[in-house]
Amino acid sequence: MSRPSTPAAPAAPAAAAAHPWEYSAFRVAVARTQRLSPGFVRVTLAGEELRHFAPWGLDQRIKLVLPMADGSRPDFGLLDRPTPHPKEWYARWKALPEDRRNPLRTYTPAAIRPALGEIDVELFIHEPAGPASSWALACAPGDELVLTGPDARVGFTGYGIHFMPPSPPSRLLLVGDESALPAIGNLLAAAPSGASEVLLELGDPADELLSLPLPRGGENGVAGTAHALRVVPRAGRDPDALELAVREWGEEHGAEFAADPGAYAWLAGEAGATMRIRRVMSAEWGLPKERIASLGYWKHGGPLVG
């Protein structure tokens, strides 16, 4: 599996001047699916256009433009060439009747293989299942959709990348729920040995079976020679479990972590919890904002499509 690489900054080609936006829309089709655990389905997307997809970010944000329940894909200009600025295609999407808007969902690829024209996306199955979860459970090879992501022909922009430490970090704190697992896997695979601590909220411990490069064993995670993992069990639908775990961790380590110039925190998951945890790290621990990266993948009560 080829994971995204650490962001580089290649010079932008002349073609970038004619491109109105940092992302391109890519036509893709489902190549294969795999049930990884009770909560996760891996969907491999393939398409000739993906040979131009730029694998520059460990937590690179992409957007899946899913087909309607009936399989249709209303035209709102996203596939115009060159890909238009979101203020154009998103406005057209919003102008459609609500029942005719394609679901838009944000993910981080678990693996990118431009040479093969493939991307792996690991989707967490929410309960009750929303449009993305329903699609992941039902999709089959050959099903077509669209994704947006960075285009190597445009050059490096950094758009959609949140893991941008001011200097190579010597210590990482990674915080997230199930939706953050693919990005956490990418970050751990690229981190120096022993540099990372992970606070991971799970509703089902079996979802930890994803291929995180972590040691196994112990009642509540394990501190090993590579990285340290603490699994935070979700009690029912408690939205504060991860925040409480971060506060507990911070009581013992927060001030010392903030004082370490090589420390960097990355957090992702439910949008509201992510914002609250970021405030804890910044206001209570004193961690400089430039040493915190945060990303909301979803939110309670509705889709996160912005």
C-alpha positions in Angstrom: 0.0 0.0 0.0 1.4 3.4 -1.0 0.5 6.0 1.6 0.6 9.8 0.8 4.1 11.3 1.2 5.2 14.2 3.3 4.3 17.4 1.6 6.8 18.8 -0.8 6.8 22.2 -2.6 7.5 21.7 -6.3 7.3 24.7 -8.5 4.0 25.4 -10.1 3.9 24.7 -13.8 2.9 27.3 -16.3 -0.4 25.5 -16.7 -1.4 26.6 -13.1 -2.0 30.1 -14.3 -5.0 28.9 -16.3 -6.4 26.9 -13.5 -8.8 28.8 -11.4 -8.7 26.6 -8.3 -6.2 24.4 -6.4 -8.3 21.2 -6.9 -9.4 19.3 -9.9 -12.5 17.0 -10.3 -11.6 13.4 -11.2 -14.0 10.9 -12.8 -13.5 7.6 -11.1 -15.2 4.2 -10.7 -15.3 1.7 -7.9 -12.6 -1.0 -8.6 -13.2 -3.1 -5.5 -14.4 -3.0 -1.9 -13.3 -4.7 1.3 -15.0 -4.9 4.7 -12.0 -4.1 7.1 -13.8 -4.3 10.4 -17.3 -3.9 11.8 -17.1 -0.1 11.3 -15.1 0.3 8.1 -15.3 -0.4 4.4 -12.4 0.2 2.1 -13.4 1.4 -1.3 -10.7 1.4 -4.0 -11.4 4.0 -6.7 -9.8 3.9 -10.1 -9.6 6.1 -13.1 -7.2 7.2 -15.8 -7.4 10.8 -14.6 -6.1 9.7 -11.1 -2.6 9.4 -12.7 -2.5 13.2 -12.2 -3.7 13.1 -8.6 -1.0 14.6 -6.4 0.0 12.5 -3.3 1.5 15.4 -1.3 -0.3 15.4 2.0 -0.4 12.8 4.8 -3.9 14.1 5.8 -4.8 15.4 2.4 -8.5 16.4 2.3 -10.6 15.2 -0.7 -14.3 15.3 -1.3 -16.4 12.5 -2.7 -19.3 13.6 -4.9 -21.6 10.6 -4.4 -24.3 9.5 -6.9 -27.9 10.0 -6.0 -29.8 7.1 -4.5 -31.1 6.3 -8.0 -27.6 6.4 -9.4 -28.0 9.7 -11.2 -25.5 12.5 -11.1 -27.1 16.0 -11.7 -24.9 18.4 -13.7 -23.8 21.4 -11.7 -20.7 22.3 -13.6 -18.1 20.5 -11.5 -16.8 18.5 -14.5 -16.2 21.5 -16.7 -12.6 21.8 -17.8 -10.7 23.3 -16.2 -12.4 22.6 -12.9 -14.2 25.8 -11.9 -13.7 27.6 -8.6 -16.1 26.3 -5.9 -17.9 29.7 -5.8 -19.2 28.7 -9.2 -19.9 24.9 -9.0 -21.0 25.0 -5.3 -23.4 27.8 -6.0 -24.9 25.7 -8.8 -25.1 22.7 -6.5 -26.9 24.8 -3.8 -29.3 26.1 -6.4 -30.5 22.5 -7.1 -33.6 21.3 -5.3 -32.5 19.7 -2.1 -33.6 16.2 -3.2 -31.5 16.6 -6.4 -28.2 17.5 -4.8 -25.4 14.9 -4.8 -24.2 14.1 -1.3 -20.7 15.7 -0.7 -18.5 14.1 1.9 -14.9 14.8 3.1 -12.3 12.1 3.5 -8.5 11.5 3.6 -7.2 8.8 1.3 -5.7 5.9 3.1 -3.5 5.1 0.1 -2.7 6.9 -3.2 -1.2 5.1 -6.2 -1.0 7.6 -9.1 1.0 5.2 -11.3 -1.9 2.7 -11.2 -4.6 5.4 -11.2 -6.0 4.3 -7.8 -7.0 5.7 -4.5 -8.1 3.8 -1.4 -10.8 5.5 0.8 -11.7 3.9 4.1 -15.2 4.9 5.1 -16.6 4.7 8.6 -20.1 3.3 8.7 -22.2 5.6 10.9 -25.3 4.4 12.6 -27.9 5.2 11.5 -26.3 5.1 8.1 -26.3 8.3 6.2 -25.8 8.7 2.4 -22.1 8.0 2.5 -22.4 4.9 4.7 -25.3 3.6 2.7 -23.3 4.1 -0.5 -20.2 2.4 0.9 -22.2 -0.7 1.9 -24.0 -1.0 -1.4 -21.4 0.2 -4.0 -20.0 -2.4 -6.5 -17.2 -2.5 -9.1 -18.0 -0.2 -12.0 -20.1 2.2 -10.1 -19.1 5.8 -11.1 -18.7 8.9 -9.1 -16.5 12.0 -8.9 -13.9 13.1 -6.4 -12.1 16.4 -6.0 -8.4 16.6 -5.0 -5.0 18.1 -5.7 -3.8 18.0 -9.3 0.0 17.5 -9.9 -0.3 19.4 -13.1 -1.2 22.6 -11.2 1.8 22.4 -8.8 1.9 22.4 -5.0 -0.5 24.7 -3.2 -1.0 23.1 0.2 -4.7 23.3 -0.1 -6.5 20.6 1.8 -3.4 19.7 3.8 -3.6 20.4 7.6 -0.5 18.6 8.8 2.0 21.5 8.1 4.3 21.7 11.2 6.6 24.7 11.2 9.6 22.4 11.5 9.9 18.6 11.5 8.3 17.5 14.8 10.2 15.3 17.2 7.0 14.6 19.2 3.4 14.1 18.0 0.1 13.9 19.7 -2.6 12.5 17.4 -6.2 12.8 18.6 -9.3 11.5 16.7 -12.3 9.3 16.4 -12.9 6.5 13.8 -13.2 9.0 11.0 -9.6 10.1 11.6 -8.1 6.6 11.4 -6.9 6.7 7.8 -5.1 10.0 8.3 -3.7 8.8 11.6 -2.3 5.7 9.9 -0.6 7.9 7.3 0.9 10.1 10.0 2.2 7.3 12.1 3.8 5.5 9.1 5.8 8.7 8.4 6.6 9.6 12.0 10.0 8.8 13.7 10.0 5.7 15.9 8.7 6.5 19.4 7.6 10.0 18.5 3.8 9.6 18.6 1.1 9.3 21.2 -2.4 8.5 20.0 -5.7 9.2 21.8 -8.3 7.3 19.7 -12.0 7.2 20.4 -13.8 4.0 19.3 -17.3 2.8 19.6 -16.2 -0.7 18.8 -12.7 -1.9 19.8 -12.6 -4.2 16.7 -12.2 -1.1 14.5 -8.7 -0.8 15.9 -7.8 -3.7 13.6 -7.1 -1.3 10.8 -3.5 -1.4 9.9 -2.2 1.3 12.3 1.6 0.8 12.7 1.2 0.4 16.5 2.1 -2.4 18.9 -0.9 -4.5 20.2 -1.8 -5.7 23.7 -2.9 -4.4 27.0 -6.3 -3.6 28.4 -6.5 0.0 27.1 -3.9 0.3 24.4 -0.2 -0.1 25.0 3.0 2.0 25.2 5.5 0.2 23.1 8.8 0.9 21.4 7.2 2.4 18.3 4.3 4.6 19.3 1.8 4.8 22.2 -1.9 4.2 21.8 -4.7 4.9 24.2 -8.2 3.7 23.1 -11.0 5.9 24.5 -14.2 3.8 24.7 -17.3 5.7 23.6 -20.0 5.3 26.3 -23.2 5.2 24.2 -23.3 8.4 22.2 -21.4 10.6 24.6 -20.0 13.4 22.5 -17.5 14.4 25.2 -15.6 11.2 25.7 -12.6 12.2 23.6 -12.5 15.8 25.0 -12.4 14.4 28.6 -9.6 12.0 27.6 -7.6 14.9 26.2 -8.2 17.0 29.4 -7.0 14.0 31.5 -3.9 13.7 29.3 -3.3 17.4 29.5 -3.4 17.4 33.3 -0.3 15.3 33.3 1.5 16.2 30.1 -0.1 19.4 28.6 2.2 22.1 30.0 5.3 20.0 29.3 4.1 19.2 25.8 3.4 22.9 25.0 6.9 23.8 26.3 8.6 21.4 23.9 9.5 23.3 20.7 9.5 20.0 18.8 5.9 19.0 19.8 3.0 19.2 17.4 -0.6 18.2 17.8 -3.0 16.9 15.1 -6.7 16.3 15.8 -9.6 15.4 13.7 -13.1 13.9 13.9 -16.5 15.5 14.8 -16.3 19.2 14.0 -17.6 20.5 17.4 -15.4 18.2 19.5 -12.4 19.1 17.4 -12.9 22.9 17.9 -13.3 22.4 21.7 -10.2 20.2 22.0 -8.2 22.7 20.0 -9.2 25.5 22.5 -8.1 23.2 25.3 -4.7 22.8 23.8 -4.2 26.4 23.0 -5.9 28.2 25.9 -5.2 25.8 28.7 -1.9 24.1 27.8 -0.4 27.2 26.1 0.4 25.3 22.9 1.0 27.8 20.1 -1.7 27.7 17.4 0.9 27.1 14.6 1.7 23.8 16.3 -1.9 22.5 16.2 -3.6 21.1 13.1 -7.3 20.3 13.2 -9.8 18.9 10.7 -13.6 18.3 11.0 -14.7 15.3 9.0 -18.3 15.3 10.2 -20.7 16.9 12.7 -23.5 15.8 14.9 -27.0 16.5 13.4 -26.1 16.7 9.8 -23.5 16.6 7.0 -20.3 18.6 6.9 -20.1 19.7 3.3 -18.2 23.0 3.4 
